[in-house]
């Protein structure tokens, strides 16, 4: 079956959005990342003509400390699942970013292709010329995921690094152990992870694991089911039920949380992260639970009258 590049783009965008601080801590340890926010919608609305081409890109407005100074930057992240010269595209979108926010732009290109690079890939674009300085270059950072070893990444505490181990150079690594280590780490850290992060972990492992279905089932059985659910739908549905049963949460709040989860799944489906079948399987129990809550709410209001 042919791989869909849009699915990989969406997954990497999701990975960086879910583990933003871990991403910068791993690849740029000398730069302190402070508060940040995403500007995807704002950016696309501003440049309506570019809507389709920009949809898969990630733009951040972040407050970062560089050389001891706190600065506000627009960070443009481009993911490529194959080796491709994107110098002109990177500079073009950097210009759009500057026009939108009038802030300095930091461009980062992430390559996840399997090719072995024998020489450094271009990381600058010649955009201007003057008599004194001659060529004026726009520089950007290039990250090659395959340049790192899976056996090194899986040892790190960061869940982002553990997930990247499935896309890194897995020479001398046991693919089943990689998956097992990721699931165990997620189980141990579950209480500190958001629903969005847990969903990403499940989807990421399912997409990039290099083990058979039998081996995958064996790994999942090793992890305590009370700690981490084995499917997206089971996780969301069970979490919704728990929230409704503990702490006297108001019914209206429960309804709002379920509606939020349905919206999240719809976003993943539209971004190509979930297939239609996966979306329908995940959303069906949520819709049923919401229907029951709405019916119960209607009965309660009727009895009050």
KEPA-110720 format. One line per field, with one value per atom (N, C-alpha, C): z, y, x; residue in one letter. Coordinates in pm, whole numbers. Atoms other than C-alpha are relative to their C-alpha. Example, Ala and Ser with C-alpha at 12.3 -4.5 7.8 and 13.67 -1.06 7.14 Angstrom:
up	(0|780|0|-6|714|73);
north	(-119|-450|120|-119|-106|109);
east	(89|1230|90|-82|1367|-77);
r	(A|A|A|S|S|S);
***
This chain:
up	(0|0|0|14|-97|121|-115|180|-42|28|197|68|-60|246|92|-82|387|141|-131|670|83|-71|763|37|-31|741|120|-110|970|131|-122|1219|58|-51|1242|51|-50|1276|138|-126|1555|108|-95|1721|57|-45|1737|81|-73|1849|139|-128|2126|95|-84|2251|-40|50|2154|78|-80|2444|-7|14|2420|-134|134|2049|1|-3|2108|99|-97|2414|-61|60|2208|-111|118|1888|20|-23|2023|151|-146|2386|55|-49|2409|-4|13|2338|95|-97|2617|-62|55|2503|112|-99|2701|-47|41|2634|-152|145|2283|-34|48|2076|-149|142|1735|-78|82|1451|-133|127|1182|-65|57|1136|-43|29|1151|-127|114|896|-129|120|650|-40|31|676|-64|54|602|-145|135|289|-62|48|153|-128|127|-189|19|-28|-27|89|-99|183|-13|20|31|25|-15|20|142|-136|373|104|-98|537|80|-70|625|75|-64|755|143|-140|1116|23|-33|1223|148|-141|1585|25|-56|1756|139|-126|2047|62|-76|2316|37|-26|2327|47|-50|2504|-86|87|2263|46|-47|2386|121|-122|2719|-15|25|2558|-38|29|2553|-126|127|2200|-46|60|2014|-145|135|1699|-64|75|1427|-44|33|1389|-106|114|1058|-5|2|1061|-121|121|738|11|-5|731|-141|131|430|22|-14|407|-111|102|106|-22|22|10|-112|96|-167|33|-20|-216|20|-30|-44|34|-35|-19|-41|49|-232|75|-71|-63|144|-138|286|6|0|200|-33|39|33|120|-114|341|118|-103|570|-25|35|381|37|-37|427|152|-147|798|52|-44|836|-32|38|649|94|-88|877|137|-141|1216|21|-16|1149|114|-101|1371|-69|58|1307|-19|35|1146|17|-16|1242|-79|85|972|30|-31|1044|-97|91|792|61|-57|920|-110|99|688|72|-58|773|-105|106|450|46|-37|462|-71|76|228|91|-72|350|-66|55|303|9|3|194|17|-23|217|59|-66|400|-102|89|248|12|-4|155|110|-109|448|-10|19|295|-141|129|9|-36|46|-195|-44|25|-185|-39|30|-238|-31|36|-354|20|2|-284|-21|40|-373|112|-112|-24|48|-57|98|-104|108|-238|29|-18|-185|142|-128|92|15|-18|230|115|-108|431|50|-57|665|77|-78|814|55|-62|1033|-73|63|883|102|-91|1098|-82|68|965|107|-107|1190|-12|21|1035|42|-41|1145|144|-139|1503|11|-23|1641|89|-79|1769|141|-130|2050|96|-85|2177|38|-24|2143|102|-87|2324|147|-136|2631|68|-56|2677|72|-79|2924|-85|81|2666|-85|82|2507|-147|140|2189|-58|47|2160|-17|10|2226|-126|120|1948|-125|115|1710|-26|16|1770|-108|103|1539|-141|131|1254|-20|8|1331|-58|49|1229|102|-96|1390|-11|8|1316|141|-128|1603|106|-95|1764|-20|5|1849|-18|25|1689|99|-98|1935|133|-127|2232|-8|16|2091|31|-22|2086|147|-141|2431|92|-84|2581|-10|19|2433|79|-71|2572|151|-144|2914|53|-41|2932|3|5|2830|118|-112|3094|131|-124|3368|11|1|3263|-27|45|3187|73|-78|3469|-37|37|3338|-149|143|2971|-30|41|2798|-88|87|2608|-142|134|2286|-14|6|2367|-2|-2|2447|-134|131|2122|-104|94|1930|15|-23|2092|-63|56|1994|-152|147|1638|-59|48|1593|-1|-10|1713|-103|95|1500|-143|135|1190|-28|27|1235|62|-57|1421|-113|100|1233|54|-55|1396|-50|46|1308|95|-85|1440|126|-117|1671|103|-92|1817|66|-54|1860|110|-101|2048|126|-114|2269|83|-71|2355|80|-67|2440|123|-114|2670|117|-104|2861|84|-69|2953|73|-81|3232|-66|69|3062|85|-86|3365|-16|12|3288|-134|133|2914|-91|88|2673|-131|120|2351|-130|122|2106|26|-14|2044|56|-43|2087|145|-137|2408|98|-90|2560|23|-14|2488|72|-57|2577|150|-141|2906|83|-75|3005|22|-13|2940|109|-103|3161|139|-129|3441|49|-37|3434|47|-36|3463|132|-119|3757|125|-115|3977|21|-33|4156|-19|13|4093|-111|112|3757|-55|51|3626|-137|127|3336|-119|110|3120|-34|24|3165|-71|63|3068|-148|139|2754|-79|67|2669|-31|22|2710|-112|106|2489|-135|125|2223|-44|31|2245|-59|51|2188|-142|135|1885|-97|85|1744|-26|16|1806|-102|96|1616|-141|131|1333|-61|47|1310|-52|42|1290|-133|124|1016|-117|105|813|-34|23|857|-62|60|725|99|-102|1054|21|-14|1087|-132|118|805|34|-24|762|96|-87|923|143|-135|1219|68|-55|1265|46|-35|1260|120|-113|1500|131|-121|1745|45|-34|1727|36|-24|1741|148|-142|2119|66|-55|2192|-35|42|1990|78|-74|2167|144|-138|2511|8|4|2415|-16|21|2292|130|-127|2624|101|-93|2823|-33|43|2616|29|-31|2656|150|-146|3032|45|-33|3046|-33|40|2859|97|-97|3098|132|-127|3398|-4|14|3266|-2|8|3190|139|-133|3545|91|-80|3694|-27|36|3504|60);
north	(-119|0|125|-120|344|91|-90|582|136|-130|907|109|-104|1205|94|-92|1418|-55|62|1167|24|-20|1194|147|-143|1575|34|-29|1584|-57|62|1345|78|-76|1547|137|-126|1869|-22|36|1704|-26|31|1575|127|-125|1921|85|-77|2083|-59|68|1823|4|2|1826|115|-115|2176|26|-32|2242|-112|113|1892|6|-10|1950|99|-101|2268|-37|41|2126|-104|105|1829|54|-44|2002|132|-130|2348|23|-6|2296|132|-127|2637|112|-103|2823|-31|19|2866|40|-27|2844|40|-48|3048|-23|13|3111|2|2|3043|-23|30|3019|-29|36|2880|106|-100|3111|-58|64|2857|67|-53|2987|145|-141|3351|17|-9|3295|-35|45|3104|99|-97|3356|125|-119|3639|-21|30|3469|-107|92|3310|-71|58|3250|-118|105|3022|-110|86|2828|-146|143|2483|-34|32|2498|22|-30|2637|-93|76|2395|-99|100|2137|56|-61|2385|42|-39|2480|134|-129|2839|27|-32|2943|144|-125|3276|-39|45|3212|108|-86|3401|-87|84|3262|86|-70|3356|-39|22|3391|92|-78|3503|87|-71|3602|106|-101|3823|-65|54|3750|66|-56|3790|-70|59|3731|-33|46|3527|-69|88|3371|-119|120|3013|-81|72|2842|-139|136|2462|-73|72|2264|-145|141|1883|-58|66|1684|-148|145|1306|-57|43|1292|112|-98|1464|94|-98|1783|136|-133|2126|99|-90|2368|141|-131|2674|117|-110|2898|7|6|2782|52|-43|2836|152|-146|3191|71|-60|3268|8|2|3164|79|-85|3339|146|-136|3659|24|-12|3596|14|-4|3535|138|-132|3862|105|-96|4053|-7|17|3906|60|-35|3972|109|-98|4214|-39|53|3992|-83|84|3810|-143|135|3467|-100|111|3144|-118|109|2878|-129|131|2508|-102|106|2222|-134|133|1865|-105|108|1576|-135|134|1227|-109|99|1053|-105|110|725|7|-10|841|29|-29|846|121|-122|1196|-6|5|1197|138|-135|1574|86|-89|1859|55|-49|1966|153|-148|2338|54|-59|2551|152|-144|2899|31|-41|3092|138|-128|3373|88|-82|3645|144|-140|3976|14|-30|4139|149|-141|4462|10|-17|4608|-30|20|4584|-145|135|4243|-110|96|4078|-84|89|3775|12|-4|3815|-132|132|3476|-4|28|3376|-141|129|3094|-63|72|2828|-128|123|2519|-122|126|2169|-113|115|1865|-127|129|1514|-107|94|1265|-130|127|964|8|-16|1107|-47|45|997|-149|144|643|-27|37|483|-44|53|310|112|-115|652|78|-79|829|-67|72|557|7|-8|601|132|-133|966|5|-11|1073|56|-67|1287|-99|85|1111|34|-38|1308|-78|74|1147|-148|142|802|-26|15|853|15|-20|981|-124|122|654|-92|84|484|50|-56|715|21|-22|737|-123|113|500|-114|108|173|-117|104|-22|-48|66|-268|19|-19|-174|-110|99|-425|76|-78|-282|-27|32|-466|67|-64|-331|151|-144|23|32|-22|-2|-23|33|-164|113|-108|110|126|-117|383|-15|23|227|1|2|169|142|-138|528|80|-71|658|-40|49|440|63|-58|569|150|-145|932|41|-28|905|115|-104|1132|141|-132|1416|31|-19|1371|46|-45|1544|-107|91|1357|4|-19|1500|-74|67|1364|-152|144|1016|-50|38|1005|-3|-5|1107|-122|115|834|-125|120|566|1|-11|694|-10|-1|747|-142|137|398|-90|82|241|24|-34|422|-42|18|378|-125|123|48|-92|94|-213|-143|134|-522|-52|63|-767|30|-20|-746|-84|89|-1042|57|-58|-879|125|-123|-552|-33|42|-729|-48|50|-897|117|-117|-560|67|-69|-407|-78|81|-699|14|-15|-637|127|-126|-288|-10|7|-263|81|-68|-181|108|-104|23|131|-117|258|69|-61|311|-84|73|214|-34|50|31|53|-59|218|142|-139|580|10|-9|525|-43|49|324|104|-99|592|118|-118|887|-34|38|704|-28|34|565|123|-120|899|86|-76|1067|-56|65|813|27|-23|855|142|-139|1233|20|-14|1188|-65|78|950|52|-41|1117|151|-143|1450|82|-76|1545|103|-94|1711|25|-34|1894|-62|64|1727|89|-92|2037|1|3|2025|-128|128|1658|6|-14|1735|83|-86|2011|-72|74|1781|-104|97|1514|69|-76|1773|45|-41|1895|-115|117|1542|-35|24|1500|99|-102|1828|-32|37|1707|-111|110|1384|47|-55|1578|72|-70|1791|-100|101|1479|-64|59|1337|95|-99|1660|19|-15|1681|-126|123|1325|-91|85|1182|-128|116|950|-29|38|755|13|-12|768|-109|112|423|22|-26|518|111|-111|843|-48|47|673|-93|93|401|76|-75|658|90|-100|905|-61|63|658|-8|9|587|137|-134|957|60|-52|1052|-68|74|780|50|-51|902|139|-134|1260|-4|14|1152|-37|43|977|115|-112|1281|105|-99|1513|-47|56|1280|10|-6|1259|144|-142|1638|46|-35|1671|-54|63|1428|78|-71|1619|133|-130|1953|-17|26|1801|-29|34|1662|122|-122|2002|84|-75|2158|-65);
east	(84|0|88|-80|131|-15|2|227|-58|60|29|83|-85|267|-77|79|-16|-20|15|-64|125|-126|305|19|-10|297|-86|93|-6|51|-51|155|117|-114|476|-43|54|280|-62|64|82|105|-108|403|61|-65|560|-97|100|235|-26|28|188|119|-121|549|93|-74|663|129|-119|900|103|-92|1050|74|-60|1113|117|-107|1314|111|-102|1491|94|-81|1613|90|-75|1721|74|-64|1813|13|-10|1919|51|-54|2090|-102|102|1767|-115|108|1514|-133|133|1152|-95|96|901|-142|139|533|-8|18|407|-146|134|92|7|4|-3|-78|68|-105|-46|38|-206|-120|124|-562|16|-20|-463|84|-90|-187|-73|72|-407|-108|104|-691|59|-65|-450|39|-43|-322|-89|102|-638|42|-41|-483|96|-98|-224|-58|64|-475|39|-25|-422|146|-142|-43|51|-44|-14|-61|78|-258|85|-80|9|118|-116|265|-31|16|323|69|-56|374|-29|16|430|40|-54|454|46|-56|685|85|-90|865|119|-117|1217|117|-118|1535|118|-115|1826|113|-114|2169|-36|35|2015|-106|103|1751|-132|132|1379|-54|46|1243|-127|119|920|32|-33|968|-119|89|757|84|-76|874|-74|56|809|65|-53|845|-55|39|840|47|-36|832|4|-12|955|28|-18|917|88|-98|1153|101|-105|1477|-41|49|1382|59|-56|1537|-115|112|1296|48|-57|1520|-91|83|1299|-134|128|977|14|-23|1121|11|-18|1227|-131|127|893|-96|90|693|54|-59|937|-38|42|852|-146|141|479|-13|6|540|38|-44|726|-106|104|455|-120|115|188|24|-23|351|104|-107|639|94|-90|853|108|-104|1184|-53|47|1130|115|-95|1308|-57|48|1271|75|-56|1325|-59|45|1308|37|-22|1269|-14|2|1358|-13|19|1231|16|-22|1335|101|-91|1529|134|-124|1806|120|-125|2167|63|-57|2302|152|-147|2666|62|-51|2700|-112|95|2532|-100|105|2200|-6|2|2163|-91|76|2047|-7|10|2041|-51|55|1881|53|-53|2039|-117|119|1775|31|-32|1963|149|-139|2287|23|-39|2469|150|-139|2805|99|-91|2954|5|6|2836|-21|26|2769|-125|115|2542|-59|70|2284|-78|59|2175|-100|95|1868|30|-39|1975|-116|100|1748|61|-50|1796|-54|40|1787|19|-5|1704|-20|10|1764|-24|36|1580|80|-71|1755|147|-141|2092|21|-11|2015|-29|17|2023|-121|118|1704|38|-41|1892|42|-35|2010|-127|121|1675|-93|93|1477|43|-51|1700|-35|25|1602|-135|123|1334|-115|100|1151|-80|85|853|14|-23|916|117|-119|1261|-32|37|1116|-83|82|861|86|-89|1129|86|-82|1317|-58|63|1065|30|-33|1175|149|-145|1547|71|-81|1830|-11|27|1716|97|-103|2034|36|-30|2103|-108|110|1771|-105|107|1497|-132|123|1177|-112|104|952|29|-38|1146|-23|25|1120|-146|144|740|-35|26|735|46|-54|954|-86|85|732|-130|125|415|18|-25|568|23|-26|693|-130|128|351|-89|80|186|46|-55|418|-28|18|366|-144|136|-4|-67|67|-119|45|-52|97|-18|19|1|-143|134|-289|-64|73|-557|57|-55|-411|133|-130|-63|-16|22|-194|-54|52|-390|111|-111|-79|90|-88|131|-58|65|-121|2|4|-156|140|-139|220|56|-52|312|-67|74|40|49|-44|175|144|-143|551|63|-57|593|47|-54|799|-10|22|651|-135|124|376|-116|118|22|5|-10|88|97|-100|398|-56|59|208|-101|98|-73|71|-77|188|54|-52|344|-110|110|7|-49|41|-76|95|-101|245|-26|26|125|-133|120|-131|-111|110|-461|-63|55|-563|79|-85|-275|-14|8|-313|-88|91|-592|68|-69|-511|-58|53|-730|-44|40|-819|-142|139|-1192|-17|10|-1150|52|-59|-931|-95|84|-1157|-130|129|-1476|12|-18|-1343|34|-34|-1197|-124|124|-1530|-87|82|-1707|58|-64|-1453|-27|23|-1490|-143|139|-1864|-32|32|-1844|71|-80|-1582|-7|-14|-1587|-125|124|-1950|1|-8|-1875|-140|131|-2181|-22|32|-2361|36|-30|-2320|148|-145|-1943|40|-30|-1936|-38|44|-2135|101|-97|-1890|129|-125|-1591|-16|24|-1746|-5|7|-1827|140|-137|-1466|81|-72|-1335|-46|51|-1563|63|-63|-1426|146|-140|-1070|16|-5|-1133|-33|34|-1296|120|-120|-982|103|-97|-762|-42|51|-986|24|-18|-974|147|-144|-595|62|-52|-559|69|-64|-432|-80|88|-732|-70|78|-894|-149|143|-1272|-48|40|-1311|45|-52|-1089|-79|77|-1281|-138|134|-1620|2|-12|-1503|22|-32|-1369|-114|101|-1656|-135|131|-1950|-38|37|-1936|-17|13|-1891|-135|130|-2198|-113|103|-2398|-7|-4|-2286|-60|55|-2371|-152|146|-2716|-70|61|-2787|-3|-7|-2675|-106|98|-2894|-142|133|-3192|-29|16|-3136|-23|15|-3106|-142|135|-3435|-103|92|-3610|1|-14|-3474|-75|66|-3601|-151|144|-3942|-58|50|-3976|-4|-1|-3886|-123|119|-4175|-123);
r	(X|X|X|X|X|X|X|X|X|X|X|X|X|X|X|X|X|X|X|X|X|X|X|X|X|X|X|X|X|X|X|X|X|X|X|X|X|X|X|X|X|X|X|X|X|X|X|X|X|X|X|X|X|X|X|X|X|X|X|X|X|X|X|X|X|X|X|X|X|X|X|X|X|X|X|X|X|X|X|X|X|X|X|X|X|X|X|X|X|X|X|X|X|X|X|X|X|X|X|X|X|X|X|X|X|X|X|X|X|X|X|X|X|X|X|X|X|X|X|X|X|X|X|X|X|X|X|X|X|X|X|X|X|X|X|X|X|X|X|X|X|X|X|X|X|X|X|X|X|X|X|X|X|X|X|X|X|X|X|X|X|X|X|X|X|X|X|X|X|X|X|X|X|X|X|X|X|X|X|X|X|X|X|X|X|X|X|X|X|X|X|X|X|X|X|X|X|X|X|X|X|X|X|X|X|X|X|X|X|X|X|X|X|X|X|X|X|X|X|X|X|X|X|X|X|X|X|X|X|X|X|X|X|X|X|X|X|X|X|X|X|X|X|X|X|X|X|X|X|X|X|X|X|X|X|X|X|X|X|X|X|X|X|X|X|X|X|X|X|X|X|X|X|X|X|X|X|X|X|X|X|X|X|X|X|X|X|X|X|X|X|X|X|X|X|X|X|X|X|X|X|X|X|X|X|X|X|X|X|X|X|X|X|X|X|X|X|X|X|X|X|X|X|X|X|X|X|X|X|X|X|X|X|X|X|X|X|X|X|X|X|X|X|X|X|X|X|X|X|X|X|X|X|X|X|X|X|X|X|X|X|X|X|X|X|X|X|X|X|X|X|X|X|X|X|X|X|X|X|X|X|X|X|X|X|X|X|X|X|X|X|X|X|X|X|X|X|X|X|X|X|X|X|X|X|X|X|X|X|X|X|X|X|X|X|X|X|X|X|X|X|X|X|X|X|X|X|X|X|X|X|X|X|X|X|X|X|X|X|X|X|X|X|X|X|X|X|X|X|X|X|X|X|X|X|X|X|X|X|X|X|X|X|X|X|X|X|X|X|X|X|X|X|X|X|X|X|X|X|X|X|X|X|X|X|X|X|X|X|X|X|X|X|X|X|X|X|X|X|X|X|X|X|X|X|X|X|X|X|X|X|X|X|X|X|X|X|X|X|X|X|X|X|X|X|X|X|X|X|X|X|X|X|X|X|X|X|X|X|X|X|X|X|X|X|X|X|X|X|X|X|X|X|X|X|X|X|X|X|X|X|X|X|X|X|X|X|X|X|X|X|X|X|X|X|X|X|X|X|X|X|X|X|X|X|X|X|X|X|X|X|X|X|X|X|X|X|X|X|X|X|X|X|X|X|X|X|X|X|X|X|X|X|X|X|X|X|X|X|X|X|X|X|X|X|X|X|X|X|X|X|X|X|X|X|X|X|X|X|X|X|X|X|X|X|X|X|X|X|X|X|X|X|X|X|X|X|X|X|X|X|X|X|X|X|X|X|X|X|X|X|X|X|X|X|X|X|X|X|X|X|X|X|X|X|X|X|X|X|X|X|X|X|X|X|X|X|X|X|X|X|X|X|X|X|X|X|X|X|X|X|X|X|X|X|X|X|X|X|X|X|X|X|X|X|X|X|X|X|X|X|X|X|X|X|X|X|X|X|X|X|X|X|X|X|X|X|X|X|X|X|X|X|X|X|X|X|X|X|X|X|X|X|X|X|X|X|X|X|X|X|X|X|X|X|X|X|X|X|X|X|X|X|X|X|X|X|X|X|X|X|X|X|X|X|X|X|X|X|X|X|X|X|X|X|X|X|X|X|X|X|X|X|X|X|X|X|X|X|X|X|X|X|X|X|X|X|X|X|X|X|X|X|X|X|X|X|X|X|X|X|X|X|X|X|X|X|X|X|X|X|X|X|X|X|X|X|X|X|X|X|X|X|X|X|X|X|X|X|X|X|X|X|X|X|X|X|X|X|X|X|X|X|X|X|X|X|X|X|X|X|X|X|X|X|X|X|X|X|X|X|X|X|X|X|X|X|X|X|X|X|X|X|X|X);
***
